[in-house]
């Protein structure tokens, strides 16, 4: 018999799965199935999938949005290196912002992006430099990194996601994203992962959690029209052995 959570997930466009993980007295800490240390529920779930041969990243839409940015520019300038993807697409959509590129330019670059371009742009985003910009009134310096926002993100993740998803699907995702960047920057599932050419997006829900409005919106805007594999992973808590 289906549960209310399962019915809600399926109505929103998610498949439904259950997984039991060992919890700790701290409700935000769960036992890593592979190595035994305590992790967030999302990372513990990713560890479970890694045991099954899946590869990917547990950081909501961080991997996908970083990849869209890396594919949208031949090379990243000083400002583009650190500005969020949704901001760049918003600036590109309005001539009054004075950007030297349009949304069509960004999507065109994305459709032609190479592995070398993605690797170079990610390395530039991850590097702490220092990065210096010379201007007529002086210079500015920046040592921030994309890893400040998405810790654990690595170059191979972007390169493998390009291969698994393919340029056509990524262009379709980016085109929908570009229609409302600030609305579609949030609500992405916790885990983006792949195995044997199959791409999945998994939203992890600990006991007591429920799907947010933004998560349902992303599923309806992307998963349903693009036939993406969205799964709600319902976590059941198992108490650790007293010994």
WOCOR-V418093 format. One record per backbone hydrogen bond with DSSP energy under -0.5 kcal/mol. CO is the residue of the C=O (numbers start at 0). NH is the residue of the N-H. Records with the same first field share a line. If there is no record, write none. Layout:
# WOCOR-V418093
CO: NH ; NH
This chain:
# WOCOR-V418093
2: 6
3: 7
4: 8
5: 9
6: 10
7: 11
8: 12 ; 13
9: 12
14: 231
16: 233
18: 20 ; 235
20: 237
21: 30
22: 239
24: 26
25: 23 ; 28
28: 23
29: 38
31: 35
36: 31
38: 29
39: 43
40: 44
41: 45
42: 46
43: 47
44: 48
45: 49
46: 50
47: 51
48: 51 ; 53
49: 52
54: 193
56: 58 ; 191
58: 61
60: 64
61: 65
62: 66
63: 67
64: 68
65: 69
66: 70
67: 71
68: 72
76: 80
77: 81
78: 81 ; 82
83: 87
84: 88
85: 89
86: 90
87: 91
88: 92
89: 93
90: 93
91: 102
92: 94
93: 96
94: 97
101: 105
102: 106
103: 107
104: 108
105: 109
106: 110
107: 111
108: 111 ; 112
109: 112
113: 117
114: 118
115: 119
116: 120
117: 121
118: 122
119: 123
120: 124
121: 125
122: 126
124: 145
130: 141
132: 139
134: 137
137: 134
139: 132
141: 130
144: 147 ; 148
145: 148 ; 149
149: 152
153: 156 ; 157
154: 157 ; 158
155: 159
156: 160
157: 161
158: 162
159: 163
160: 164
161: 165
164: 168
165: 169
166: 170
167: 171
168: 172
169: 173
170: 174
171: 175
172: 176
173: 177
174: 178
175: 178 ; 179
176: 179
179: 182 ; 183
182: 185
189: 58 ; 59
190: 201
191: 56
192: 199
193: 54
194: 197
197: 194
199: 192
200: 202 ; 230
201: 190 ; 203
202: 232
203: 205
204: 234
205: 208
211: 215
212: 216
213: 217
214: 218
215: 219
216: 220
217: 221 ; 222
218: 223
219: 224
221: 225
222: 226 ; 227
223: 226
227: 229
228: 200
229: 14
230: 202 ; 232
231: 16 ; 233
232: 204 ; 234
233: 18
235: 20
237: 22
